[in-house]
Amino acid sequence: MQNNSILNEKIIYKDYPLLIYWELTRACDLVCKHCRADSIKTPEPQELKTYEIFQIIEDIKTNFSNNSIIVFTGGDPFKRNDLFDIIEYTSKKGVKFALAPSATPLVKTQHIEKLKTLNIESISLSLDSYDPKLHDEIRGKEKTFHKTLELSEIIKSYNINLQINTLIFKQNINDLEKIYEFLETKIKPHRWSLFLLVKTGRGISLQEPTKEEIEIFNNRLYKLHKNSPFIIKTTELHHYRRTFIKRMLNEGKTFEDIKKTTIFKGRGIRDGNGIIFISSKGLVYPSGFLPIVVGNLKKNKLSEIYKNNEILIKLRDPDNYEGKCRYCEFRYICGGSRARAYFTFKNYLASEPLCAYLPKDSLNTQKTL
């Protein structure tokens, strides 16, 4: 292997998160099978008040130095009556933001037009299959597939970056190429984010692929990725970064070539390291899928929690990890899903359970498996 200095570079986002996922409400009209939480039809009285949200945004503006992007999500953020008050305040403060609404009739053309004037970074929609029946089955409501396509066209008509999120689980893992072809020919998004199921919340009813199936999947994804007209990223599928880098090197590419890719730019980002999650009630978690409370925004500032919480500090350093993740030569770039490790082993520092790779330091690895 060529000079592997980029593999030895420890990437720790200790001063600010790159992405702040903010669940404005748990209320939602969909009943998605993999949702991290049980959605409800109307907002709860314990949710953060508008003025409390403004205070948190002020803290983000002051202490994260414009390095963070807030992704307003839910539930469905359109279930909050003050959504545009929040978005306008965020925009006025110069804080970058994106939106992840549910594909329901609550989202109108005039809303998307207004979001454009407020300088939104992107809007994400979910599409879990090229087959309308399977997608609607996962989302728990008929005609959601067609609403997603309709909203996609409206978003693109206003030149807003469109991200498509796709859940990967046992039932659709073999449909990768068909989903890709559908996106390439019908939707043409700016970015495609593939999320590997974490069995949390309602997701416990779905079946994970095996680690061997995921290894094959990662290599299939790489073949598509090489010539993709849109950006491809993975969520809770961090070991795809290892596949991507190894395949590029095997094809004669250099580390300088790798440094130019979006996969390289996303290295090291995972639960608690460059990512933080705010619940509708102001509780802070390392990610939306790792249900360990690390702070409460009704008591402390987000900036203080992110920088000083002991659990987050542990999560950021892969040298704290256990099992084969501790010895893997790709641990700084990958690090595995801390959320999946927690749900499998009740230990957020344990090895990524759905990774089939055996690190080079196999002697130490065997001792700790």
N, C-alpha and C positions, 0 to 999 in steps of 0.2 A: 504493500500500500504506500502511496505517496506520503509526503510529509503530512502528519495528521494533527497539526497544531490546532485546527478548528475543532477537532474532537476533544482536545484537552482543555479547551476554554470553558471555564465554568460561567454560566450565564445566570446571574442572580438579579432580579428586579426588586431591590430592597427599598427603593425610595418612592416608587409609584407603580401602580398597575397600568398596563397598557389598555386593558379592557375591563370596564366596570359593568357587569351585567346587573341590571336593576329591575327587579320584579315589582312594578308599580302596584299591581293588584293580583290576587289569585282568581279574581272573577273572570270567567270565560264561558262562551257559549258552545265551545267544542269539548269533547271528552276524549282526548288523545290517550291511546293505550300506553304510551311510554312516558307520560308526563311525570316530572319529579314530584308533583304535588297533586292532591285532590282538588280539582277546580270547583268553584262555586258559581252561582248565577249572578250574585250581586256583591259589590265590595263590602269588606268587613269594617266595622267601626274602629277596630284597633289599627287599621292601616295608617301609615305616616300621613300627617296632615300636609296641606300645601306649603305652609310656612316652614315646616320641618324639612321638607324636601328642598326648599330654597336655601336653607341654612347648610345642608349637605353639599349642594351644588357650589355654594360660596367657598366651602372648605376645599372642594376639588379644584376649583379655579385658583385658589390662593396657594395651596400646598403641593399640587401635583404639576404645576408649571406647564400646563397645556400639553402634557405628554399622554394624557388618558382620553379614551373615548368612552362615553356612556352609551350602553346599549339598553334602551328602555324596552322592557319585555313584560311578561306576565306568566300566567293568565293572559289576558288580552288588555293591553294598555288603553284601548279604546273604551273599555268599561268604566274608566275614570272620567268624571265630568270635567275635571280640571287638567286633562291631558295637555291641551294646547297652552294653558297658563304655564305649565311646567316646561314645555318645550320652548316657548317664547322666552322664558327667563334664562334657560340654558343657552339659547342662541345669543341673547343679549349679553351674557357674561363671556361669550367667546369660547365656551366649552364645546368641544366636538361631541356629536351625538349621532346615534343611529336608532332605528326603530324596528321592532320585531312584532308586528300585530298578527292576530289570527285572521285567516281568510274568511271573513263573515261580511254580511251586508252592512255592518257598522262602519266599514271603511268606504268612504265616498270619494269621488273624483276631486271634489273641492278640498278635501283633506290633504290629498297628495299634492295638489297644486300649492296649498299653503306651506306644506313641508319643504317644497322646493324653494320658496322665498325665504325660509328660515335656515337655509344652508345645511340641510341634513346630509350626512355622509353617505348613508345607504339605508335601504329598507330590505329586510329579509322576510321571505315567505318559505313555507315548508312544502316539499313535494317528495313523498316517500316511495312513489312508484310511477311508472309510465301508464299503469293500469288504473283507471278511475275507481274501480270497485275496491281494489286493495288499499289505495290511498284513503278513500272515504271510510273504509273499515277501521284503519288505524286512527283516523281523526275523530271517529265516532259520530259523524254527521254526513248525510248525503249531500251531494253537489259541492262539497268543499274543493274537490279537484278542479272543477270548472270555475269556481270563484277564484282559485289561485291563478289560473291561466288569465282570467279577465283582469285581475289586479296587476299581474306581471306586465301586461301590455300597457296599462295606464301608467305604471311607475316608469317604464322605459320611455314612454311618450314625453315625459317631463325631464328626460335625461338625468334621472336619479339612478345611482348604482344599485343594481338589484342582486341580492344574494339569495340563492336557493339552498335551503337546508334539507338534507336527506338523512333519515334514520337508517342505519344499517343493522339488521338483525337476521336471525336464521331464515325467515320467510322470504327476504328479498336479496340476500347476499349474492345469489347467482344471476340477479337481474342488472348487475352493474352496467354492462355495456348497453343494454336497452335503455336504461335511465339516462345514461350519458348521451346516447343518440337522440333521445327525446329532447333533452335540454339543448343540445347543439343545433337541432333543426327547428324546434318549436318555440323555445323560450329565449335562448341566447342571453343567459345571465352574465353579469360582471364577474361573479364569484360563485363557486359551488363548494359548500361546506358539508362534509360527510361526517355524521356523528355516530360512533359505535355505541350501541346500547349499553347503558349502565343500569343494572337491575335495582332501581330505586323507585319509590313512589308506586305509580301504577305500572311501571316498567317491569315489575316482578312477574307479571303475567306473560311476558314475552320471552322467547328463547334466544340465548346468545349463540353465535356461531362458535365452533371449536377454534382453538388457537391455530390448528393446522389449516382450517378453512380461511382464517384471517391472513395467514402467511401467503396463501395462494391469492387471496383478494388483493393484498398490497401490491403484489407483482402485476396483477391484471390492471390495477389502478395506475401503476407507473406507465404501462404501455399507452394508456389513454392520455395521461398527464403530459407526456412528451410533446404532443402536438395539439393540446387543448387550446381553443381560442379564448377560454376564460380561465381565471385563476382557480386553482383547486387547493383547498385546505382540509385538514381533518381535525375533528374534535373528539377528545377521549380516545383517539387512535394515534397516539404519539409515536408508536413504533413504526408507522409509515415513514417517518423521517429517516430511520435507519435503512429501510428498503430503498428509498429514493437516493440516498447518498451512495450506498453500495452499488446500485445499478448504474449510476452515472460514472463512478470510478471504473467499473468493469467495462464500460463503453469507451473508455479512454479520456473522459472528461477530467479536468483538473479541479483542485479545490478552489481556484479562482473562478472557474465556471460555476461551481456550486454556490459560491458566495453571491452570485447575481440572481439566484432563484428566490421565489417567495417562500419556498420550504425552508431555505436557510435562514431567511429573515424571521421566520416563526420559531426558530430553534429555542428550546428551553422553556417556552411558554406552556404552562400547565397549571393545574389546581394550586392556587396560592402563590404562584410565581408569575407575575405579570397579569394575573386574573384574580378578580375578587367578585363576590356576589352579595347583593343587598336584597333582603326579603321585603315583602310588602309591609311588614311590621317593624322594619329597621334593624333586624338581626343581620349580622355579617357572617358569611361563610367563605371558605377558600374557593369554592365554586358552587354552582347550582346543584351539583351532583354529589358533593361531599358534605353530608349533613352534620358538620361539627361547628358549633357556634364559636366564633372567635371574637365577637364583640357585639355591642348594642349601641346603635347610633342615637338612641334616646339618652345615653349616658356619656358616650365618648365620641370624638371626631373620627371619621373614617381614616384620615391621614395618620392619626396616632395609632389606630388599630393596625393598619396595614404595615406600618414601619416597625412596630414594637411587639406585636403578639408573638408569643413563644412558639405556638404551633405553626404559624406562618413562616417563622424563621427556620424551623426544622424542615418544613416542606420545601423550602427554596434550595436547599443544599442536597444534591443527590448522594453526597458522601454519607448522609445519614440513613440512606435507604438500606434495606435488608434483602437477603436472598441474592439472586443473580443480578438484580438491578444495581446492587452495590458495587459489583465488579465489572459490569458491562462497559465496554469501551465507548458505547454510545449514550451513556447515562446523562451526560450534560446536555446533549442535544435532544434526547428523548425524555427519559425520566419516568416513562410509563404513566398510566392513569392512577393517580392517588385515590380517586373516588372508587374505581373498580377494585383496587387492592383493599380498600376499607370494607366494601360490601362482601368481598369474598373471604377475607381473613380477619375482619374486624381490627385491622391494623393499617393505617394510612401510609406507613413506611414500608410495607411489604412489597414483594415483587409484583409486577404487572402480571395478572393471572392469565391473560389471553395473548401472551407473547411466547412464540415457540423458539425464539433465538437462544442459542447457547453461547455466552460470551467467550472470548478467547481465553480469559483467565479461568479455565474450566475447573482447575483444582480447587480454587477457593469457592467457585460456584457450587460444586458438588457438596462441599462442606456445609453450605448454608441453604440448600434447597429444602 
